[in-house]
Amino acid sequence: MYSTFKPIYLFILGFGLLFTFIIVDYFLSNEINLLTQNKYIQTSNNLKEQISRAIKNKSNSTLNIAISLSENMGYKEFLKNKKDLKIDLKNVSSKIKENSNFKNVWIHLVDKDGISRYRSWSPKKDDDITPFRKEIPLLLKNPKISSVISVGIFDMTFKSIVPVFNGNEFLGLIEIITKTNSIAKDFEKRGLDLVILVDEKYKEQIKKPFTKDFLDNYYVANLNAKKELKEIIQTDIKEFINIKEYKILNNYFVTTYTLKDITNSDMGYFIIFKNITEISLTDILEFEYFIKLIGILLAFFIIAIFATIYFYNRSKYTVILEKDVKERTQELNDLTKRYHQIFQGSKAIKLILDPKTQDIVDVNNAAIEFYGYKREYFLKLKAKDLNNQEEKEFKLILKRILENKQNIFTIKHKLSNEKIKDVEIYASAIQISNKTYIYAIIRDITDSLKAKEELDKKQKLFYQQAKMASMGEMIENIAHQWRQPLSTITTAASGTKIKKEFGELDDEFFFDSIDLIVRAANYLSHTIDDFRDFFKQSKLKEKFNALTILNNALKLSNVNNKGIELIIDCAHIEITGFKNELIQVFLNILNNSKDALTNIKDPKKLIKIDVKEIGDNVIFSILDNGGGIDEEKIDKIFEPYFTTKHQSQGTGIGLYMSEQIIDKHFGGEISAQNVNFKIQDKDYFGVNIQIKIPRNLNS
C-alpha cells in the first residue's frame, strides 16, 4: 500500500503547493499594483492641494500688502493734494523683496479720477487708464477691495486693489501686483520643481513678457523653470497640461494643477516634478511581506496535512507522526505569536527599552540607520542619551506609558552626528518573559513640521492604528474559528489510524475521511480570505450589499461564538461607498458590544441590528443590552484615546476612527444614546449606536 499511495500523495502535495504559490503570487502582483497606483494618486492629490494652498496664501499676502499700504499717510497726502510723492515706492518694493518671499512687487497709485499717478515699474504717469482697465471705472464708482489672478501684458500676476480713504473722503486706489516666482522658489526648497505655463490663448496679450520664455505658444511664468524639464514638456505640451492624475517619466513623478480664471476657463498650468524615489512605498512593502508570511504559513499547513495522511498509512511511523503533528501545530501557533513581535525587518524606527533602568535592550535596522550608531554601541546607551528631556520629565513620560494614560509623544532626539531631529514616539508597554518593557515606534517629523503637514499625516496614521489595533483580536478570532476544523482533521486522521491498526480500513472510510479533511482545510482557507479582504487597503468606491458587509463584520468579530443572540432586520439595500471602511466601523461597534455583554449578569445577551432606507439615506441601528454608558461619558466616546474599558483593553481609537470614517469619508452622522427597549415582552437597557450615510456616495 505504501508504494501505491506514495506517488499519489507526492503529486497532490506538489500540486497543492504550486497552486498556493501561484495564487499568492497572482494576488500580490495585482494588489501591489493597485496599492502603488492608489499611493501615487494620493501623492498627486496632496501636491495639487499644496499648490492650491500656496496660490491662496500668495493672493492673501498680496492683498494684505495692499491693505497695509492703503493706510499710509504719505500716499493719502499724495493722492489728495497731487503733490510730489514723498515716499520712494521703488525703495518700498526693494524692502519687501529683501524681507519676504516676494521678489517682484509692483505698486500702482491711481487717483479718484482714474489717472495713474505712479507706477513703481515704469516712469510713465499721469495717464488716464480707465479706457483700457475696465475694472477701474467700476471701482472708482463703487470703491471696494478687489483681488484677482489675471494675465496682463507682462505676466500672469496676483492683483489686489484697495480703495484709499481719508476719513470718509475717497482719494483713489492703490494696486499691488505680484508674480508666481515666489511660489516656484518655495516649492524648489521642498525638493519639488515647477514649470508654470500660461494658456496659449493669452500669447498675444503678453506683449512684454517678464521672463521672455515661451514653449511654443505657452508663456513660462517662473524664472527658475529648469531647462531639462522644459525640454521634456515641449515633447508633448498638450499631454502634460492635461494630466488628470499623474505621469511617471524618466524617474520623475509628474502631475498638473490647472488654474482657472473667473469664467472657470483654463488660465495657467502648474506642472509639478517630484523625484520618484522620494515617494515612500514602505507600507506597501510591509503588506507584501505580510501576505508572503501568510502564504508560507499556508504552505506549512498543507505540508502538515499531507504528512499526516501519508504517515497514517505507515503504521511503523505512527508515534513519530503524532509527535510531528503536535510540533507543527505548536510551530504554527508560535509563528502567529511571533508575528506581532517581528520588527527587525520593518522600515519604521523601533526601540525596546527597560523602563526601570532606561537601558535600550533592542533596536531594529531602521533605528541604527536613523541614529547613526553601530548596534553594539547603541545597546550600551540609555534612553536619556537620545532625548533632551529633563530626567524628572522623562520619568513622568515613562510612567504615563506604563499606566496607558498616554502613548504618543513629540520630542527632540539627538543623532550620533549631534543633529537634533523632531520625532513622534508611539509607545506602549509589552510583556517579554514576564518582564515589562516599553515598545516604541519612532517617526522623524522634522520635515513634516517645517512643511506644516503634520495634521494630515496624523489623520492617516490614526486610521492605520485603528486597523492594527484590530489585528490581535482578529488573529484570536481566526484561531477560535480554526479549532473546530482542526479538531475535525485530527478526529478523521485518528479514526483512519485506528482502522488501519486493526486492519479494518476500507476505501469508503478512507475517502470519506479524506473528503472531511479537505472540506475542513477549505474552511480554513476561507477564513484567511476573509482576513485578507478586510485588511485590503482600497480607496476606491464600490457597490455592495448592506447585509453582506454586516455578515462580514459579524464573522470577523466572532460575535456568533460568544453566546450572543443576534436579531437582524435588514432589507435588500445596495450601497456605493468604501466597503472595507464601513466594515471597520461595524467591527469596532460590534467588538464594543461584545465586550460590554461579557460583563453583564443577565444570561440573555442580545445584539439587535436594524437597517432601513429613508429617502437617499441608509440608517443603521446597532443596539445591545450591555447596560449602557455613563451619561457623563457618553458624549466623549467619539473623542480620540477616550475609552470606557479597562486600560489594558481599550485604546480609545476605535470609535474615534469610526466617527472620522462616517463623517469625513461618507459625509454621514454617527451618534450614541442610552435606551430602554423591549423584546418578547421583556425589558432591556443598553446603548444604541445609530449611523446615517448616503446610499450612493457619488450623489
C-alpha positions as CSV (number, residue, x, y, z in Angstrom):
1,M,0.0,0.0,0.0
2,Y,2.9,2.3,0.7
3,S,4.4,2.0,-2.8
4,T,0.9,2.5,-4.3
5,F,0.0,5.7,-2.4
6,K,3.3,7.4,-2.3
7,P,3.3,8.8,-5.9
8,I,-0.3,10.0,-5.5
9,Y,0.5,11.8,-2.3
10,L,3.6,13.4,-3.7
11,F,1.6,14.6,-6.8
12,I,-1.2,16.1,-4.8
13,L,1.2,17.7,-2.4
14,G,3.2,19.2,-5.2
15,F,0.1,20.4,-7.0
16,G,-1.3,22.0,-3.8
17,L,1.9,23.8,-3.0
18,L,2.2,25.0,-6.6
19,F,-1.4,26.2,-6.6
20,T,-0.8,28.0,-3.3
21,F,2.2,29.9,-4.6
22,I,0.5,30.8,-7.9
23,I,-2.5,32.2,-6.0
24,V,-0.3,34.2,-3.6
25,D,1.9,35.5,-6.4
26,Y,-1.2,36.5,-8.5
27,F,-2.8,38.2,-5.6
28,L,0.4,40.0,-4.6
29,S,1.1,41.3,-8.1
30,N,-2.4,42.7,-8.6
31,E,-2.6,44.0,-5.1
32,I,0.8,45.7,-5.1
33,N,0.0,47.4,-8.5
34,L,-3.4,48.6,-7.0
35,L,-1.8,49.9,-3.8
36,T,1.0,51.6,-5.7
37,Q,-1.5,53.3,-8.0
38,N,-3.5,54.5,-5.0
39,K,-0.3,55.8,-3.4
40,Y,0.6,57.8,-6.5
41,I,-3.0,59.2,-6.7
42,Q,-2.8,60.3,-3.1
43,T,0.6,61.9,-3.8
44,S,-0.9,63.7,-6.8
45,N,-3.8,65.0,-4.8
46,N,-1.5,66.1,-2.0
47,L,0.7,68.0,-4.4
48,K,-2.2,69.7,-6.0
49,E,-3.6,70.7,-2.6
50,Q,-0.2,72.2,-1.7
51,I,-0.3,74.3,-4.9
52,S,-3.9,75.4,-4.2
53,R,-2.9,76.5,-0.7
54,A,0.2,78.3,-2.0
55,I,-1.8,80.2,-4.5
56,K,-4.4,81.2,-1.9
57,N,-1.7,82.3,0.5
58,K,0.1,84.3,-2.2
59,S,-3.2,86.0,-3.1
60,N,-4.0,86.8,0.6
61,S,-0.5,88.1,1.2
62,T,-0.7,90.4,-1.8
63,L,-4.0,91.7,-0.5
64,N,-2.5,92.2,3.0
65,I,0.3,94.4,1.5
66,A,-2.2,96.5,-0.4
67,I,-4.4,97.0,2.7
68,S,-1.3,97.9,4.8
69,L,0.0,100.5,2.2
70,S,-3.5,102.0,1.8
71,E,-3.3,103.3,5.3
72,N,0.0,105.1,4.7
73,M,-0.5,108.9,5.3
74,G,2.1,109.7,2.7
75,Y,0.1,108.0,-0.1
76,K,-3.1,109.7,1.1
77,E,-1.4,113.1,1.0
78,F,-0.1,112.4,-2.4
79,L,-3.5,111.4,-3.8
80,K,-5.3,114.2,-2.1
81,N,-3.1,117.2,-2.9
82,K,-1.5,115.8,-6.1
83,K,1.9,117.0,-4.9
84,D,5.2,115.2,-5.4
85,L,5.3,111.7,-3.7
86,K,7.5,112.0,-0.6
87,I,7.9,108.2,-0.4
88,D,10.1,106.2,-2.8
89,L,7.9,103.3,-3.8
90,K,10.8,101.6,-5.5
91,N,12.5,101.6,-2.1
92,V,9.4,100.1,-0.6
93,S,9.3,97.4,-3.2
94,S,13.0,96.7,-2.6
95,K,12.5,96.3,1.2
96,I,9.6,94.0,0.6
97,K,11.8,91.9,-1.7
98,E,14.7,91.8,0.9
99,N,12.5,90.9,3.8
100,S,10.0,88.4,2.3
101,N,9.5,85.8,-0.3
102,F,8.1,88.5,-2.7
103,K,10.9,89.1,-5.2
104,N,8.8,91.1,-7.7
105,V,6.3,93.6,-6.1
106,W,4.8,96.4,-8.3
107,I,3.0,99.3,-6.7
108,H,0.5,101.4,-8.6
109,L,-1.3,104.6,-7.4
110,V,-4.5,105.8,-9.2
111,D,-6.4,108.9,-8.1
112,K,-10.1,109.2,-7.9
113,D,-10.4,110.4,-11.5
114,G,-8.7,107.3,-12.9
115,I,-5.4,109.0,-13.6
116,S,-2.3,106.8,-13.0
117,R,-0.2,108.9,-10.6
118,Y,2.6,106.5,-10.1
119,R,4.0,103.1,-11.3
120,S,6.9,101.5,-9.5
121,W,7.9,99.5,-12.6
122,S,7.7,102.3,-15.1
123,P,8.4,106.1,-15.3
124,K,5.1,106.6,-17.1
125,K,2.5,108.5,-15.1
126,D,-0.4,111.0,-15.3
127,D,-2.2,109.0,-18.0
128,D,-5.9,108.0,-17.9
129,I,-6.1,104.2,-17.5
130,T,-9.9,103.9,-17.4
131,P,-10.3,103.2,-21.2
132,F,-8.2,100.0,-21.1
133,R,-8.7,98.9,-17.5
134,K,-12.4,98.0,-17.5
135,E,-12.5,97.2,-13.8
136,I,-11.1,100.7,-12.7
137,P,-14.2,102.8,-13.6
138,L,-16.4,100.3,-11.6
139,L,-14.1,100.5,-8.6
140,L,-13.9,104.3,-8.8
141,K,-17.7,104.5,-8.8
142,N,-18.2,101.9,-6.1
143,P,-14.9,101.7,-4.1
144,K,-14.3,98.2,-2.7
145,I,-11.4,95.7,-2.3
146,S,-10.7,93.6,-5.3
147,S,-8.3,90.7,-5.5
148,V,-7.8,88.6,-8.7
149,I,-5.3,86.4,-10.6
150,S,-5.1,87.5,-14.2
151,V,-2.9,87.7,-17.3
152,G,-1.6,91.1,-18.4
153,I,0.9,92.5,-20.9
154,F,3.8,91.4,-18.7
155,D,2.9,88.2,-16.9
156,M,0.3,86.1,-15.1
157,T,0.0,88.1,-11.8
158,F,-1.8,88.4,-8.5
159,K,-3.6,91.8,-8.4
160,S,-5.0,93.4,-5.2
161,I,-6.7,96.8,-5.5
162,V,-7.7,98.6,-2.3
163,P,-9.6,102.0,-2.1
164,V,-7.7,104.8,-0.2
165,F,-9.8,106.9,2.1
166,N,-9.0,109.9,4.3
167,G,-11.8,109.6,6.8
168,N,-14.9,109.4,4.6
169,E,-13.2,111.1,1.6
170,F,-12.4,108.7,-1.2
171,L,-8.9,109.6,-2.6
172,G,-8.2,106.9,-5.1
173,L,-6.9,103.3,-5.4
174,I,-3.6,101.5,-4.5
175,E,-2.8,98.4,-6.6
176,I,-0.3,95.7,-5.6
177,I,0.9,93.3,-8.3
178,T,3.0,90.2,-7.6
179,K,4.1,87.2,-9.6
180,T,4.2,83.4,-9.3
181,N,8.0,83.2,-8.9
182,S,8.0,83.0,-5.1
183,I,5.7,80.0,-5.3
184,A,8.0,78.2,-7.6
185,K,11.1,79.1,-5.4
186,D,9.3,77.9,-2.2
187,F,8.5,74.5,-3.8
188,E,12.1,74.3,-5.1
189,K,13.2,74.4,-1.4
190,R,11.0,71.5,-0.7
191,G,12.6,69.4,-3.5
192,L,9.8,70.0,-6.0
193,D,10.4,71.5,-9.4
194,L,7.7,73.6,-11.1
195,V,7.1,74.7,-14.6
196,I,4.3,77.3,-14.7
197,L,2.7,77.8,-18.1
198,V,0.1,80.4,-19.2
199,D,-2.5,79.1,-21.6
200,E,-1.8,79.7,-25.3
201,K,-4.9,81.9,-25.7
202,Y,-3.0,84.7,-23.8
203,K,0.1,84.7,-26.0
204,E,-1.0,87.9,-28.0
205,Q,-2.0,89.6,-24.7
206,I,1.5,89.2,-23.2
207,K,3.3,91.8,-25.2
208,K,6.1,92.5,-22.8
209,P,6.9,89.1,-21.3
210,F,8.7,89.3,-17.9
211,T,10.6,86.0,-18.3
212,K,10.9,86.3,-22.1
213,D,10.4,82.5,-22.2
214,F,7.9,80.6,-24.3
215,L,7.2,76.9,-25.0
216,D,5.5,77.1,-28.4
217,N,2.5,79.3,-27.7
218,Y,2.7,78.8,-23.9
219,Y,4.3,81.5,-21.8
220,V,6.7,80.2,-19.0
221,A,5.8,82.3,-15.9
222,N,8.6,81.2,-13.5
223,L,12.2,82.2,-13.8
224,N,13.6,79.1,-12.1
225,A,12.0,76.6,-14.6
226,K,14.7,74.1,-15.4
227,K,15.8,73.7,-19.0
228,E,15.8,69.9,-18.9
229,L,12.2,69.9,-17.6
230,K,11.0,72.4,-20.2
231,E,12.6,70.2,-22.9
232,I,10.6,67.2,-21.6
233,I,7.4,69.2,-21.6
234,Q,7.9,70.5,-25.1
235,T,7.9,67.0,-26.5
236,D,4.1,66.9,-25.9
237,I,2.8,70.0,-24.2
238,K,-0.9,69.1,-24.5
239,E,-0.3,65.8,-22.8
240,F,1.5,67.4,-19.8
241,I,-1.1,70.2,-19.3
242,N,-3.9,67.7,-19.4
243,I,-2.6,65.2,-16.8
244,K,-5.6,64.3,-14.6
245,E,-3.9,62.2,-12.0
246,Y,-0.2,61.6,-12.6
247,K,2.5,60.5,-15.1
248,I,5.8,58.6,-14.5
249,L,8.6,59.7,-16.8
250,N,12.4,59.5,-16.5
251,N,12.4,58.9,-12.8
252,Y,10.0,61.8,-12.3
253,F,6.6,61.7,-10.8
254,V,4.6,64.4,-12.7
255,T,1.2,65.9,-12.0
256,T,-0.5,69.1,-13.1
257,Y,-2.6,71.7,-11.2
258,T,-4.9,73.7,-13.6
259,L,-5.6,77.3,-12.5
260,K,-9.0,78.6,-13.6
261,D,-9.9,82.2,-14.3
262,I,-13.1,83.9,-13.1
263,T,-15.1,82.3,-16.0
264,N,-13.8,78.9,-15.0
265,S,-11.7,78.6,-18.1
266,D,-8.1,77.3,-18.1
267,M,-5.7,80.2,-17.4
268,G,-2.5,78.6,-16.2
269,Y,-0.9,75.2,-15.5
270,F,1.4,74.3,-12.6
271,I,3.3,71.3,-13.8
272,I,4.9,69.6,-10.7
273,F,8.0,67.3,-11.0
274,K,8.9,65.1,-8.0
275,N,11.7,62.6,-7.8
276,I,10.0,59.2,-7.9
277,T,12.5,57.8,-5.3
278,E,11.2,60.3,-2.7
279,I,7.7,58.7,-2.6
280,S,7.7,56.2,0.2
281,L,6.3,52.8,-0.5
282,T,7.2,51.4,2.9
283,D,3.6,50.4,3.8
284,I,3.2,48.5,0.5
285,L,6.4,46.6,1.1
286,E,5.3,45.7,4.6
287,F,1.9,44.5,3.2
288,E,3.8,42.3,0.7
289,Y,5.9,40.8,3.5
290,F,2.8,40.1,5.5
291,I,1.0,38.3,2.6
292,K,4.2,36.2,1.9
293,L,4.2,35.2,5.5
294,I,0.6,34.1,5.3
295,G,1.5,32.1,2.1
296,I,4.4,30.4,4.0
297,L,2.1,29.5,6.9
298,L,-0.5,28.1,4.5
299,A,2.2,26.1,2.7
300,F,3.4,24.7,6.1
301,F,-0.2,23.8,6.9
302,I,-0.7,21.9,3.6
303,I,2.6,20.0,4.2
304,A,1.4,19.2,7.7
305,I,-1.9,17.8,6.4
306,F,-0.4,15.6,3.7
307,A,2.4,14.5,6.0
308,T,-0.3,13.3,8.5
309,I,-2.2,11.4,5.8
310,Y,0.9,9.9,4.5
311,F,2.3,8.7,7.8
312,Y,-1.0,7.3,8.9
313,N,-0.7,4.8,6.1
314,R,2.7,3.7,7.5
315,S,2.0,2.1,10.9
316,K,5.6,1.9,11.9
317,Y,5.8,5.7,11.9
318,T,2.6,6.3,14.0
319,V,4.3,7.6,17.1
320,I,6.6,9.8,15.1
321,L,3.7,11.2,13.2
322,E,1.7,12.1,16.3
323,K,4.6,13.9,17.8
324,D,5.3,15.7,14.5
325,V,1.7,16.9,14.2
326,K,1.9,18.4,17.7
327,E,5.2,20.1,17.0
328,R,4.0,21.5,13.7
329,T,0.8,22.8,15.3
330,Q,2.9,24.4,18.0
331,E,5.1,25.9,15.4
332,L,2.1,27.5,13.7
333,N,0.9,28.9,17.0
334,D,4.4,30.2,17.7
335,L,4.7,31.8,14.3
336,T,1.4,33.6,14.8
337,K,2.5,34.9,18.2
338,R,5.9,35.9,16.9
339,Y,4.5,37.8,14.0
340,H,3.3,40.6,16.4
341,Q,6.8,40.9,17.8
342,I,8.7,41.0,14.5
343,F,10.2,44.4,14.0
344,Q,13.7,43.9,12.7
345,G,12.6,43.8,9.0
346,S,10.3,46.9,9.4
347,K,11.3,50.2,7.8
348,A,9.8,52.0,10.8
349,I,12.3,53.1,13.5
350,K,11.7,50.8,16.6
351,L,13.2,50.6,20.0
352,I,12.6,48.4,23.1
353,L,13.8,49.8,26.4
354,D,13.7,48.8,30.1
355,P,11.6,51.4,31.9
356,K,13.3,50.7,35.2
357,T,17.0,51.1,34.1
358,Q,16.2,53.1,30.9
359,D,18.6,50.7,29.1
360,I,18.0,50.3,25.4
361,V,17.6,46.5,25.0
362,D,16.9,46.1,21.3
363,V,16.8,48.2,18.2
364,N,15.9,47.5,14.6
365,N,18.0,48.2,11.5
366,A,15.9,51.3,10.7
367,A,16.8,52.8,14.1
368,I,20.5,52.1,13.5
369,E,20.4,53.8,10.1
370,F,18.5,56.8,11.5
371,Y,20.5,57.5,14.6
372,G,23.9,56.5,13.1
373,Y,25.1,54.3,15.9
374,K,26.5,50.8,15.5
375,R,24.4,48.1,17.1
376,E,26.9,47.2,19.8
377,Y,27.4,50.8,20.8
378,F,23.6,51.5,20.6
379,L,22.7,48.8,23.1
380,K,25.1,50.3,25.6
381,L,23.2,53.6,25.6
382,K,20.3,54.7,27.8
383,A,17.1,56.4,26.7
384,K,18.3,59.8,28.1
385,D,21.3,59.7,25.7
386,L,18.9,60.2,22.8
387,N,16.5,62.8,24.1
388,N,16.9,66.3,25.5
389,Q,14.2,65.8,28.2
390,E,14.9,66.5,31.9
391,E,15.3,63.4,34.0
392,K,12.1,64.1,36.0
393,E,10.1,64.9,32.9
394,F,11.2,61.8,31.1
395,K,10.4,59.6,34.1
396,L,6.9,61.1,34.0
397,I,6.6,60.1,30.4
398,L,7.6,56.5,31.2
399,K,5.0,56.4,34.0
400,R,2.2,57.6,31.7
401,I,3.2,54.9,29.1
402,L,3.2,52.1,31.7
403,E,-0.2,53.3,33.0
404,N,-1.5,53.5,29.5
405,K,-2.5,57.1,30.0
406,Q,-0.6,58.4,27.1
407,N,1.0,56.6,24.2
408,I,2.0,59.3,21.7
409,F,4.7,61.9,22.4
410,T,6.5,64.5,20.3
411,I,10.1,65.3,21.5
412,K,13.5,66.1,20.1
413,H,16.1,63.4,19.7
414,K,19.9,63.7,19.1
415,L,21.7,61.7,16.5
416,S,25.2,60.4,16.5
417,N,26.3,63.4,14.4
418,E,24.8,65.8,17.1
419,K,22.0,66.8,14.8
420,I,18.6,67.3,16.5
421,K,15.5,65.8,15.0
422,D,11.9,66.3,15.9
423,V,10.4,62.8,16.4
424,E,7.0,61.5,17.2
425,I,7.0,58.5,19.5
426,Y,4.3,55.8,19.7
427,A,5.0,53.8,22.8
428,S,3.2,51.1,24.8
429,A,4.1,48.5,27.5
430,I,4.7,44.9,26.4
431,Q,5.5,41.7,28.2
432,I,8.5,39.6,27.3
433,S,9.3,36.6,29.5
434,N,7.1,38.0,32.3
435,K,9.0,41.3,32.3
436,T,7.6,44.7,31.3
437,Y,9.4,46.6,28.5
438,I,8.4,49.7,26.5
439,Y,8.0,49.2,22.8
440,A,8.5,52.4,20.9
441,I,7.9,53.3,17.3
442,I,9.7,56.5,16.3
443,R,8.9,58.7,13.4
444,D,11.0,61.5,12.1
445,I,8.7,64.5,11.7
446,T,11.3,67.2,11.2
447,D,10.4,67.9,7.6
448,S,6.7,67.4,8.3
449,L,6.7,70.1,11.0
450,K,8.5,72.5,8.7
451,A,6.1,71.9,5.9
452,K,3.1,72.2,8.2
453,E,1.6,68.9,7.1
454,E,1.5,67.2,10.5
455,L,-2.3,67.2,10.7
456,D,-2.8,65.3,7.5
457,K,-0.2,62.7,8.4
458,K,-1.6,62.1,11.9
459,Q,-5.0,61.6,10.4
460,K,-3.7,58.8,8.1
461,L,-1.7,57.3,11.0
462,F,-4.8,57.2,13.2
463,Y,-6.6,55.1,10.5
464,Q,-3.6,52.7,10.3
465,Q,-3.5,52.4,14.1
466,A,-7.2,51.5,14.2
467,K,-6.6,48.7,11.6
468,M,-3.6,47.4,13.5
469,A,-5.5,47.6,16.8
470,S,-8.0,45.1,15.4
471,M,-5.4,42.7,14.3
472,G,-4.7,41.0,17.7
473,E,-8.4,40.3,18.2
474,M,-8.8,39.2,14.5
475,I,-5.9,36.6,15.0
476,E,-7.7,35.4,18.1
477,N,-11.0,35.1,16.2
478,I,-9.3,33.2,13.4
479,A,-7.7,30.9,16.0
480,H,-11.1,30.3,17.5
481,Q,-12.6,29.6,14.1
482,W,-9.8,27.2,13.3
483,R,-10.3,25.0,16.4
484,Q,-13.3,23.2,15.1
485,P,-11.9,22.3,11.6
486,L,-8.5,21.4,13.2
487,S,-10.4,19.1,15.6
488,T,-12.3,17.6,12.6
489,I,-9.0,17.0,10.8
490,T,-7.5,15.4,14.0
491,T,-10.6,13.2,14.5
492,A,-10.7,12.0,10.9
493,A,-6.9,11.3,10.9
494,S,-7.1,9.4,14.2
495,G,-10.0,7.3,13.0
496,T,-8.1,6.4,9.9
497,K,-5.1,5.4,12.1
498,I,-7.2,3.2,14.4
499,K,-8.9,1.5,11.4
500,K,-5.5,0.9,9.9
501,E,-4.1,-0.6,13.1
502,F,-7.0,-3.1,13.4
503,G,-6.9,-3.9,9.7
504,E,-10.4,-2.5,9.2
505,L,-9.5,0.4,6.9
506,D,-11.6,0.2,3.7
507,D,-11.7,2.5,0.8
508,E,-15.1,4.1,1.6
509,F,-14.0,5.1,5.1
510,F,-10.6,6.2,3.9
511,F,-12.0,8.5,1.2
512,D,-14.8,9.8,3.5
513,S,-12.1,10.8,5.9
514,I,-10.1,12.5,3.2
515,D,-13.1,14.4,2.0
516,L,-13.8,15.6,5.6
517,I,-10.2,16.8,5.9
518,V,-10.3,18.6,2.6
519,R,-13.6,20.4,3.5
520,A,-12.1,21.4,6.8
521,A,-9.0,22.7,5.0
522,N,-11.1,24.7,2.6
523,Y,-12.9,26.3,5.5
524,L,-9.5,27.3,7.0
525,S,-8.6,28.8,3.6
526,H,-11.9,30.8,3.5
527,T,-11.1,32.3,6.9
528,I,-7.8,33.5,5.6
529,D,-9.6,35.1,2.6
530,D,-11.9,36.9,4.9
531,F,-9.0,38.2,7.0
532,R,-7.1,39.2,3.8
533,D,-10.1,41.0,2.3
534,F,-10.7,43.0,5.5
535,F,-7.2,44.4,5.5
536,K,-7.1,45.1,1.8
537,Q,-6.3,48.9,1.6
538,S,-8.6,50.3,-1.1
539,K,-9.7,53.9,-1.5
540,L,-11.9,53.1,-4.5
541,K,-15.7,53.4,-4.2
542,E,-17.6,50.2,-4.9
543,K,-21.2,48.9,-4.8
544,F,-22.0,46.4,-2.0
545,N,-25.0,44.9,-0.2
546,A,-25.7,46.1,3.4
547,L,-26.5,42.6,4.7
548,T,-23.3,41.2,3.2
549,I,-21.0,43.7,4.9
550,L,-22.9,43.2,8.2
551,N,-22.3,39.4,7.9
552,N,-18.6,40.0,7.1
553,A,-18.3,42.2,10.2
554,L,-20.1,39.6,12.4
555,K,-17.9,36.9,11.1
556,L,-14.7,38.9,11.7
557,S,-15.8,39.9,15.2
558,N,-16.7,36.3,16.1
559,V,-19.9,37.5,17.9
560,N,-21.7,34.3,16.8
561,N,-19.5,32.2,19.0
562,K,-19.8,34.3,22.2
563,G,-23.3,33.1,23.3
564,I,-24.9,36.3,22.0
565,E,-28.3,36.2,20.3
566,L,-28.4,38.2,17.1
567,I,-31.6,39.9,15.9
568,I,-31.1,41.3,12.4
569,D,-33.7,43.2,10.4
570,C,-32.1,44.2,7.1
571,A,-33.7,44.9,3.8
572,H,-32.0,44.3,0.4
573,I,-30.2,47.6,0.1
574,E,-27.3,48.4,-2.3
575,I,-24.8,51.0,-1.1
576,T,-22.0,52.7,-3.1
577,G,-19.0,53.8,-0.9
578,F,-15.9,52.5,0.8
579,K,-16.8,48.9,1.8
580,N,-13.8,48.0,4.0
581,E,-14.0,51.2,5.9
582,L,-17.7,50.6,6.7
583,I,-16.9,47.1,7.8
584,Q,-14.2,48.6,10.1
585,V,-16.9,50.8,11.7
586,F,-19.3,47.9,12.3
587,L,-16.4,45.8,13.6
588,N,-15.4,48.5,16.2
589,I,-19.1,48.8,17.3
590,L,-19.7,45.0,17.5
591,N,-16.4,44.5,19.4
592,N,-17.5,47.2,22.0
593,S,-21.0,45.5,22.3
594,K,-19.3,42.1,22.7
595,D,-17.0,43.4,25.4
596,A,-19.9,45.1,27.2
597,L,-22.1,41.9,27.1
598,T,-19.3,39.8,28.7
599,N,-19.6,41.9,31.9
600,I,-23.4,41.7,32.4
601,K,-25.2,39.2,34.8
602,D,-28.2,38.8,32.5
603,P,-27.9,35.3,30.9
604,K,-29.7,36.6,27.8
605,K,-27.2,38.7,25.8
606,L,-28.6,40.5,22.8
607,I,-27.5,42.5,19.8
608,K,-30.2,43.9,17.6
609,I,-29.4,45.4,14.2
610,D,-31.9,47.3,12.1
611,V,-31.2,48.6,8.7
612,K,-33.6,50.9,6.9
613,E,-33.6,53.0,3.8
614,I,-35.1,56.5,4.3
615,G,-35.0,58.7,1.2
616,D,-31.5,58.8,-0.2
617,N,-30.0,57.7,3.1
618,V,-29.4,54.4,4.9
619,I,-29.9,54.2,8.7
620,F,-28.1,51.5,10.7
621,S,-29.1,51.0,14.3
622,I,-27.0,48.6,16.5
623,L,-28.5,48.0,19.9
624,D,-27.3,45.8,22.8
625,N,-28.4,45.1,26.3
626,G,-24.9,45.7,27.8
627,G,-26.1,48.2,30.4
628,G,-25.4,51.4,28.5
629,I,-22.7,54.0,29.0
630,D,-22.3,56.5,31.9
631,E,-24.3,59.6,30.9
632,E,-21.3,61.8,31.9
633,K,-19.1,59.9,29.4
634,I,-21.4,59.1,26.5
635,D,-20.7,62.5,24.8
636,K,-17.0,61.8,24.9
637,I,-16.9,58.3,23.4
638,F,-16.0,59.6,19.9
639,E,-13.0,61.6,21.1
640,P,-9.5,60.2,20.4
641,Y,-8.0,58.0,23.1
642,F,-11.1,58.1,25.3
643,T,-12.2,54.7,26.4
644,T,-14.7,53.3,28.9
645,K,-12.9,50.0,29.1
646,H,-10.1,48.9,31.4
647,Q,-6.8,50.5,30.4
648,S,-5.4,47.1,29.4
649,Q,-8.3,46.5,27.0
650,G,-9.2,49.8,25.4
651,T,-7.1,52.1,23.2
652,G,-9.7,54.8,22.6
653,I,-9.1,54.7,18.9
654,G,-11.9,52.5,17.5
655,L,-14.9,54.8,18.0
656,Y,-12.9,57.9,17.2
657,M,-11.8,56.4,13.8
658,S,-15.4,55.2,13.3
659,E,-16.7,58.8,13.7
660,Q,-13.9,60.1,11.3
661,I,-14.8,57.5,8.6
662,I,-18.5,58.2,8.8
663,D,-18.1,62.0,8.9
664,K,-15.1,62.5,6.6
665,H,-15.3,59.6,4.1
666,F,-19.1,59.1,3.9
667,G,-20.4,62.5,4.7
668,G,-22.7,60.9,7.3
669,E,-23.5,61.0,11.0
670,I,-22.9,58.7,14.0
671,S,-24.4,59.1,17.4
672,A,-24.8,57.1,20.7
673,Q,-27.8,57.1,23.1
674,N,-28.8,55.0,26.1
675,V,-32.2,53.5,25.6
676,N,-34.8,51.2,27.2
677,F,-36.2,48.6,24.8
678,K,-38.5,45.5,24.9
679,I,-38.1,42.2,23.1
680,Q,-40.7,39.4,23.6
681,D,-42.3,41.3,26.4
682,K,-39.1,41.6,28.4
683,D,-37.5,44.9,29.2
684,Y,-33.8,45.6,28.5
685,F,-31.4,48.6,28.8
686,G,-28.4,49.3,26.7
687,V,-26.7,51.7,24.2
688,N,-28.0,52.3,20.7
689,I,-25.3,53.3,18.1
690,Q,-27.0,54.9,15.1
691,I,-25.3,55.6,11.7
692,K,-26.7,57.6,8.9
693,I,-25.0,57.6,5.5
694,P,-26.0,58.4,1.9
695,R,-27.0,55.3,-0.1
696,N,-24.9,56.5,-3.1
697,L,-21.7,58.3,-2.1
698,N,-21.5,59.7,-5.7
699,S,-24.7,61.7,-5.3
